[in-house]
Amino acid sequence: MNESLKRNINKLKAQLASDPDSILIGQIHEGNPRPEIEDKNGVLAEYIQFLQECDGARLGRSIFFLFVSFRAISFMWRPWLEERKRGSL
């Protein structure tokens, strides 16, 4: 993972946690040291590093789902992914 991105995630986590009584404008979940993701070819290495720093976040209109939540709803994405693999979209 890009060190600058890692630093920015950690700064934002610290700033959001520094004043727990403030209006919540964002939330960054703690990282998952061992995300349950299979990466046989090593193509997900940077994504796994991202999950280790931040496993889910809410930042205004942008929502990054917790990896376990994403796995739970991934069945909805399978047809779309299969179409992409076949190159028909």
Phi and psi in degrees as a GROMACS rama.xvg file:
@    title "Ramachandran Plot"
@    xaxis  label "Phi"
@    yaxis  label "Psi"
@TYPE xy
-59.383  127.154  ASN-2
-61.827  -34.6495  GLU-3
-64.4088  -42.8419  SER-4
-63.4325  -42.4513  LEU-5
-60.7959  -45.1338  LYS-6
-61.6804  -43.0114  ARG-7
-65.7087  -39.1137  ASN-8
-61.4866  -46.5091  ILE-9
-66.4839  -36.8973  ASN-10
-63.9152  -44.7083  LYS-11
-65.1953  -40.5738  LEU-12
-57.8345  -47.4795  LYS-13
-63.8409  -42.4076  ALA-14
-65.8128  -42.7875  GLN-15
-65.1514  -34.7416  LEU-16
-81.4379  -17.3522  ALA-17
-67.6394  -26.5772  SER-18
-133.295  83.7501  ASP-19
-65.4221  -15.3888  PRO-20
-91.3023  -2.66958  ASP-21
-77.7402  170.101  SER-22
-66.8501  132.519  ILE-23
-77.9562  111.741  LEU-24
-106.899  -6.42061  ILE-25
-171.3  161.562  GLY-26
-147.882  131.786  GLN-27
-121.678  119.598  ILE-28
-72.4899  153.172  HIS-29
-62.8212  155.87  GLU-30
-72.2885  162.66  GLY-31
-109.154  109.928  ASN-32
-61.7947  -25.735  PRO-33
-137.233  73.845  ARG-34
-63.2086  139.258  PRO-35
-83.2102  80.9151  GLU-36
-136.106  134.646  ILE-37
-92.4226  128.295  GLU-38
-136.621  76.9364  ASP-39
-65.0041  -33.9894  LYS-40
-100.79  -1.48986  ASN-41
77.4735  9.89603  GLY-42
-76.7412  -14.8873  VAL-43
-102.584  14.2435  LEU-44
-55.4103  -46.6352  ALA-45
-68.9133  -36.1084  GLU-46
-65.652  -41.0538  TYR-47
-62.9276  -41.0006  ILE-48
-62.6508  -38.6253  GLN-49
-62.5977  -44.6576  PHE-50
-62.2206  -32.173  LEU-51
-69.1258  -25.2699  GLN-52
-92.7707  -37.1868  GLU-53
-152.125  102.841  CYS-54
-103.554  73.4567  ASP-55
108.597  143.651  GLY-56
-161.565  153.972  ALA-57
-123.491  117.918  ARG-58
-133.687  83.6693  LEU-59
67.0492  -123.413  GLY-60
-80.081  -11.5155  ARG-61
-93.0362  128.432  SER-62
-125.8  124.386  ILE-63
-105.113  114.261  PHE-64
-71.3895  146.571  PHE-65
-56.4206  142.686  LEU-66
-57.8926  -40.4914  PHE-67
-65.1795  -34.6613  VAL-68
-67.3974  -41.7707  SER-69
-61.4199  -42.1439  PHE-70
-61.2432  -36.1094  ARG-71
-67.414  -31.2584  ALA-72
-103.715  4.70336  ILE-73
-62.8201  -20.9476  SER-74
-58.7804  -27.6367  PHE-75
-70.6261  -25.9535  MET-76
-90.1765  -17.1378  TRP-77
-55.0793  -47.6514  ARG-78
-58.4808  -40.5084  PRO-79
-63.9684  -43.7302  TRP-80
-64.5353  -40.0972  LEU-81
-63.1134  -39.7481  GLU-82
-61.9313  -41.6221  GLU-83
-62.7335  -42.7296  ARG-84
-61.588  -38.7088  LYS-85
-77.1486  -12.3582  ARG-86
75.4243  20.1181  GLY-87
-88.9211  -5.79138  SER-88
